[in-house]
Structure formats: C-alpha cells, structure tokens
Amino acid sequence: MAASADRFNPRTGNIPASATLEISARVRKLRAGGRQVLALTAGEPDFDTPEPIKEAAIAALRSGITKYSPVAGYPELREAICRKLHRENGLEYDPSQIVVSNGAKHSLSNVISVLVRDGDEVLIPSPYWLSYPAMVRIAGGVCRFIETDSRTRFKLTAEALQSAVSPRSRVLILNSPANPTGAVYTRTELEALAEVILERGLTVISDEVYEKIVFEGSVHYSIASLGGEIKKRTVVVNGFSKTFAMTGWRLGYLAAEKDIAQAVANLQSQSTSGPNSFAQYGAMAALKLPAAIVSSMVKAYSRRRQILIRALGNAARVGLLPPEGSFYGWVDVSATGLPATDFCIRLLEEKDTAVIPGEPFGGPQHVRLSFACDDRTLREGCTRLMALCQELTG
Ligand SMILES: Cc1ncc(COP(=O)(O)O)c(C=O)c1O
C-alpha cells in the first residue's frame, strides 16, 4: 500500500481517531463477553426527544416536506431562532444573520473554516472540547492553547488571555457552560474578557450549546449580549442537541455579522446544502416547547449532580469541583499516579466502569464522568471509581 503520507491530504487524511473510541471498543468487547459494564461516558442527554418535537417532524414529513431546504435553513426557523435569541439572550439579530447547519459541530467547523486563514492562530482555553483543535488544523490554523487550572475553576482570565495574544492571533473559542470542566463564566468574567477581545481585535466563537444546563445560581450569559461592539466581534453557536435531547436530529445554528453568516451559507451551499427539511420543523416546535419540559430534564441533571458531589466532592483521593453547568464531572485522578488513559483502562478492566480519559481534552490528570445517566448507574459508578482510587493510593 502507498505510504499514507503520499496518499492523503495532510490536513484531513491523518486526523487521529477519537481517543474515546478505544474505551468504547473495550466496553463493547466486555459487554459481548457478558460483563455488566456501567457507562458514564455519554456526551448526550439520556432522555428521549419530547413528543411535541417528534410530532411536528412527523407531520412535516406527512405533508411532503421532503425536498431540499434553503441553504441557511427555512426562514420560519431562522425567524424563530431570532426570537429565541432576543427573548432568552437579549440579542437582536436579523434572520439573514442566522445559518442553520447539521448540528452545532457543523456550525463550528463551518465558521472556523471561513474565518481562519493559513497560519492564523486560534486561542483555545485548555481543557477544551476535543473537536476544536482538529477543526482549526483542518482550516490551516494553528492552535494556541491557554492553560487553565482549578484555581480559576478552569476559566480563562483576562490576564491569561492578554498575555497569550500574539500578532497572529485571530480567533478565540469560548465555551460556557463548558465541556468537559462544567465551568460557567460569570457576567463579570465575560466583561473582562470582552475588553481584551476588543482591544486586541479578536473574533470570539462562543459555543453555548449547554446554555440551559446550569446549576445552583449559575447564570448563562452570552458574551455577545454585553454590548454592541463585542456583539459585532462574536459568532454565537448554539443547537438543539443538548437542550432538547435531539442529538440524532443533527441541527445547530450560528448567529453572526451578516458577512460572516453569508460566507458560512456560501460554504454550506457548496458542501452539505441546507439542513434536513423535516427535522427543522421539529426544531421549530422545540423553540415553542413549554419551559417546564426542559426544566424537568435540568432538574434530573441537578439531582444527579448532587449524587456526584456527595460521592466525590469531599473525597481525599480525587479532586472534583462541583460542576456549574453541562452534565460532566471533571475529576482529578492524579493522586493515583496514573495518566488518565491508564486509569480509565484499569477502571474498565477491573471495575467494569467506563469514563472518558482527559488527554484528548488537554487534561491528562483528569477523567470526564458524564452524569447524563440514571441515578443508580451514577451512584454505583462513583463507588467503583473511589474503590479503584483507594486501591491505587493504598
Ligand atoms: C461543547 C460542545 N460543542 C458542540 C457540540 C456539538 O453539538 P451538536 O450535537 O449540536 O453538533 C458538543 C457535543 O458534544 C459539545 O460538547
């Protein structure tokens, strides 16, 4: 076979397979062998999509909404998104500034592709959601990771941003509420960041897909809502997957200055075209859903978060900051002396429990534990994780 270096485009042909695949493959193998493996790995709600959303999509299908949709999404959906951004985020956009894509992931990769030029630096606070670096590299950009730690609750500070910016820096990716750390930026923290972003002429991509999943007094603010200038410098990315338990529907969107939205729509027109037609009718129903349906899901995450905090929050052998948002616990396992991947393999092989290693998120001393699972699985998974830590630390 030809050497892969010659065979593939170096930007896209040698992207490493997701590091989480190894864990998933091992889980499958163990289960096939009859072992009862507990999985605390899900990056998606464990709830089914609410019925009114399904009904709307079914009705759309039945009425013949089966053709290509407009490239940027149906105007009615884009209008509904504008109303949502106004009502919930205090943001004013025109439908021409909205582009609907096949998931927030697609919106992110689209906008990174249109904004990042060869050699441009993209600032990424670390730990980060694992797909950002690959998206930046595919676009020809260079990732500049800015380390954060538990002292700032894994949040980027204005000082750290200021000292990381170079003349080649062009874009900052901000994710609040954050995967994997559960951090939620306060309004004051965002204001401080916005000042540096404006002063240094950066564009910020604000990934807000977990906006509804916040706990105990944490409030989600979109950095774009802090003023007219920062709004012009922000691309807001959001989606339907996490809030409405619609991961399989593949619908997300961005809101941006008109020229950026147009460039993204043009890219989409030549790559994937408009998003799924009838799924967009489900999305329109989602935006009209009674708030109680979403808050009942958030209540369940909140209860599970308490289970997690009770199990690991004060434990001597692990470090856990109470998640402020999202549905992940970011657990420091460095006291065991094992790199996160080795820890995860031991936890799986010896305790039949799967969590995700932190390495691909830029956190080799941590594991990510998802509490988007039932209470019993979570409780038992935490017990097993603690048991392994105890054995390893003696
Ligand atoms: C931080 C973050 N952004 C974006 C996404 C992508 O969501 P979507 O399903 O809308 O593509 C995810 C999904 O895991 C995520 O965790």
The ligand as a Gaussian input file, in Angstrom:
#p B3LYP/6-31G(d) Opt

LIG

0 1
 C      -19.005000      21.881000      23.705000
 C      -19.759000      21.250000      22.592000
 N      -19.999000      21.985000      21.485000
 C      -20.672000      21.470000      20.444000
 C      -21.143000      20.172000      20.478000
 C      -21.855000      19.653000      19.250000
 O      -23.213000      19.520000      19.383000
 P      -24.136000      19.115000      18.139000
 O      -24.749000      17.805000      18.500000
 O      -25.157000      20.205000      18.040000
 O      -23.294000      19.019000      16.934000
 C      -20.902000      19.368000      21.595000
 C      -21.345000      17.965000      21.620000
 O      -20.877000      17.149000      22.367000
 C      -20.207000      19.931000      22.690000
 O      -19.964000      19.224000      23.797000

